[in-house]
Structure formats: structure tokens, C-alpha cells
């Protein structure tokens, strides 16, 4: 698929390193300044209504807790299908995101209306052998997940063993079969924007369908500047290969205002082609209810309250 | 799927523009003795905003006299720590009234509300806060502590209130009194500032605001009661002022035009460099004396940079300056628009390739689309003359030496920008570029603590920072 780029880049750690370190750097002050400027965009009236519905349709409604039960997952799935039971015009979310052992329950509950994303590869730390990670992935797919959210080996990445990270992504992609692969960087551990840009290209080279900021288990999780750098990476990748890769900020996005800021950024960095759940997702749990409250407010002209949206 | 932003206009309700303004002399708004009136116009709509006074000779004399009396009787006798209190008070009032000032600035100047709200007005307040801190420490700055007396100041239309702040704050901090003339097309925020002086209980006569055009400015410069002249504006008018002041006791600082080089090396952070280029020349419609109007890009990344730049320019939002989502506002006056057009035509005539961003221009008002010229050589007028509009001339270089040579090959020397990931190259370049301000991996960033000013035909003297104080104290060897 990436014939133009693939040629020889990943034949050894040295060639891969040369490629990744040859990418233009990211100036921290400039990137944060650009993100802050885009955050001043004022989205009102009809454009806000559209943005809220779009944001709802992009949510990967998530529960990733040790205390998850089938009941909890079923409730989440019901919410995913009908986010606002009082208003049937509300779009459903893009996917539910659960641990692999819950994928079957989720699939059973949502049918083929929304996607089932399962985290795999020893989420969230990624500290397991490749065999375990691949088994984890196959298990989730067998349970009905059609999207796999994997984590990269940050230790290997930070140590400069890029080829190990690359090979692992390639192997997981293969284990996914037809399931879409989202590659989580855990940008809160990669720390620098240069690393985020390199990780983005590394994952895209290895066949990622989506690149994702965070597990939600490490702080800071998604931020506007980190997402900006990833959006610039997928934009540049598209220009070089013609292939569109998705972006998923996850963790820490809680308000409609935040979500709209991300959509503005997608719009102005990548263009409208990326404004679809196929290419942009929010990994979130509490965000959905704030979007619903704002949606009700715009429909009825007044604020309701947290008791008028369901907790699931 | 499209994602159009609904109009998000800032409210005008916060400003209250009177139908007529007099002159601010000796602490009060007064009617002119021998002046006339003229209109100030919203460049985005061509709507007349109000009528202001063009001060005549008798008005200038009266204002200079009031400033002299205030200097002798109050301001020069007041301890620095007391002067500081007034400056702090002014700074706080500016913050409190920031929304009103931002709206006024945008209405009168045509710049986007996002810029007046997020850049101009916060910097104005910061400038007064900064100089309030200096007021009782002037002697320690190293330039002596004797004020000139009465400063005659002429400010430009591109950053009306910010340029006023750059002039008034250090003058007052050092113990001078002021007669200031704002540009004729943008007098409203200066008049609001007069009101702020009143609100701050600034002693009468310390700040006098005379509106008017070139003739009023000439009267101020030539007034025998003026001890120091400070001017920001065109190199042409700067020359006339320097001639007028030559052979007098008057001190002079000039901040004039520029033709800054924004130099992009092949190892630059490209996305941020693109933002820096955009911010360098399309910020404030390019009405910036230190604008990065010449892009010097290393040949090896020329195509990549230009492609990315054009794509980025296509996303700029041109239109109603009062809309919070507008990036490019109106050109300040029809004269300025004609000047931009003339230079752009010369660029086409001399064989450079023109590209303008595809954007619709509003029917009323004065506008210019973001424009880029490629294939520009050092000999083209658009590479040598200040355009003062949203027009970028792109030149290329191959080696760092060539970049320095080309960057310095201009009669101006106000600012320059360097984009590279290599720290040592930044220092190497900065020590060779003849420009008063050099930005590294950023552009058009201002801070009151950082001195601003030019070399060669860009003028002399500094505004801001410790060095800026030198412009407002007499440097005498005793």
C-alpha cells in the first residue's frame, strides 16, 4: 500500500531511524501557539448544532475499568445506540470501546449498528511478550471486535528501537485480520512533539488505520497541540501516499467546547474530508453527556441538568 | 460534509462613539481655536464613525504650553514612585476597558477583532505595567535620569493604541509630559486613552492628544516648545522630520519602514515556519513595519514550503473584522489600497509570478487578498520597497552566507526571522544580520521588556526594554 515510502525504510533499525529523524522537527512554542489560536474560533448557532451532532457521531464510548461487568457494558451499549432516549433524532455514537473479554457482550448488544472497539496488546502498559499481545488481539477479534486499539511499546520507542515497535505493529495488524487497527502512542509518556510526529509516521508506515493519543490512564492524555501534530502528520501522509489515516484523541476531553475545538482543528488542518467518524474519533466517556446537554439546550433554548441525561 | 462557521460578531454595544470630538488639552476635551474638522471612517464598511478635530497652530501652541506647565509644576517634581502609581492605574483601567478598546480599534482601523483583543490591547496594558515598574528606577537604567521636558509624539495607524503606549508609557515613566498626535485615519483609541487619563486622575497637561493630519504633525515637530520628537511612520515623513529637527536642541527618535527577511532553512520546523510566514506578513493585513515581507527560503525546500504556504493561505478567513473568526481584515484606507495595488502591478510588470489566495472580497470597504510573488529577484521593486500590505515576495538562497547577504541587501534594517532547528546557526546568523529585532523560530512577537527599533533607513532609537528609556532621558555628561 505504501509503495512510494515503504521502499527500504523499514529494512533495518538504522534506515528507519534515519527516516524518522529526517522528518521536519516540531517547534514546541509554535505548535502550542497555533493550537491556542485555533481554540479562539467561535462556533455559534447552526454551525454549533452541526458540530455537536458530528461530535456525538464520533464518540468511542468507553469503559475500561477493572470493575467492568456484563451489565455495565450492556448499559453502555444501550447508551451508545440511543444516547438521548427523549430525542430519537440524536445520532448514535461511532463505537463502544471495551476490554477484549467484553467484546462479545458488546457485539451482542449493539449488533452491527455501532462498531465494537477492544483494547488489546496488554493495554494500557503494553508490557507483555509479543505472543501474549497477539493472542490478546486475536481473542478480541474472535469475540466480535471490529476495531482493535493497541498500545505501542513506549520503552522500545524511547530507547530508539524503532524497528521493534514497527514489527510489533505489523504483527498486530496481521492478527487483526479485517478489524481496523488504532495505534495508541501514550503521548504523555513520549513527552516531546518530535516524538509524537515520529511515532505517527512509524505507525502509518506499519499499517495503522488510526493513530490515537492516549490510553486515558496516563496524564496528560489528549491535548490540542499533540492532536495538532498528529493531524499534520496524517495530512502530510495523505499528500505523500494518497491514503487517509484517522486520528483519535482520547482522555481528558470532557466538554462540548473542548470537542468543538478539536473539530475546528481537524477542519482547518486536514480539511472537511476528515470530518467523519471514519477518520476522526473522540475516546471519551463523560464527554457524551455534555454534548447531549448542549444539544438539548440548543433544541429547547434552556439548560436542563445532569438528571436529564442518562448515566451509563 | 462542510463545516462553515456561522457569523460570530463581537458586539458594538460596548462602545459609545460621540458624534464629534474636540482636542484633549490640559486635562479636558476642548474645542479647537483655529482648526477644522474631518471624518474618521470604518474601512470595512466605509461608514463614517465620527467627526474629529484637525488641530491648528493655536491649538498646538496651547497644548505645548499646557504640557510645559504640567512638566514644570507637577510631573518633573513628582517622585518616580508617584508617577508609577499613575502608570499602574492607567494600565489597570486599560485592562478593565479592554473590550471597549478592542472594538474601537477594530472599527477604526479594520484589523480583525481577534488581533485587537488578543494582541494589541493586552500588549498596551503590558507596556504601561512594564514602564510603571521603571518609573522609580530610571537612574539605574544607565542613561541618567533627566527627562527632556515636553515630548512631541506622532503615532501611526497600523497599531494605533499600541504605538501610543510605546511612546507615552516610557515618556511618562521618565518624567516627560506629552503632546501626541494619532494618525488621522485612526484617532478613536487615542481619544479613548485621553478619557482614561482623566479617569486615572492624571494631572492636567501631562498628556495632551491633538488629532489631525500631516500639517498638525508638522506644527508639533516645529513647535519651539517641544524638547523631544518621537515618530513612527513612513521613511519619507521621517526624513522631513529629521530635516526639521536638525540644528535644534530637540532630541529625536524615528521608527520607520522595513523590508524584513524571513529566512527559512531546510532543517526548519516546516509547519511552524509556515505559521511564522503567515504571521509575519499577513498579521494585521501586512500593515506592520517589521513585517516579514521577504521570504528567503532555502532552494532545497522551496517547493515544499511554497505548496504548504499556499494551502495554508487558502484557509485564511478574510472578511468582517468584527467577526471573531476573521483572520484578515480591511485595508486601512483607499490610499493604502492603491499603493499596494501599484506595487503589486509593478511586480507583475517586472516579471514576478503572482498568486493570490482564492477568497471573496466584500463589496464595501477596502480589501486585498493575501498575495504571494514567486520568482522575485533582489532588483524587483517588490523586493526593495515597503508594500505595507498582505503581499509576500519569495526569494531563494543556497547557503547561509547567501541568506545573510540577501537579507542585508536592503536600505532598511528593522527586523529579521530565522527558521532552523540548529541553535548554533541561529546565533551565527543573528550576529551577521543587520536588523534591530531578530526572531528565531517565531515572528512578530512583542514584549515590553524587549527593545524594538531599526538600523539604516528603518530609523534610530529603541522603544521598549531598558534601552527604550534612553529615548526619554537627556544623556548629558556632567
Interface residues (C-beta under 8 A of the other chain):
Chain A: X24 X25 X26 X27 X29 X30 X31 X33 X34 X40 X41 X42 X43 X44 X45 X46 X47 X48 X50 X51 X54 X232 X263 X264 X267 X268 X272 X275 X276
Chain B: X1 X2 X3 X4 X5 X6 X7 X8 X114 X118 X267 X268 X269 X270 X271 X272 X273 X275 X276 X315 X324 X325 X421 X441 X442
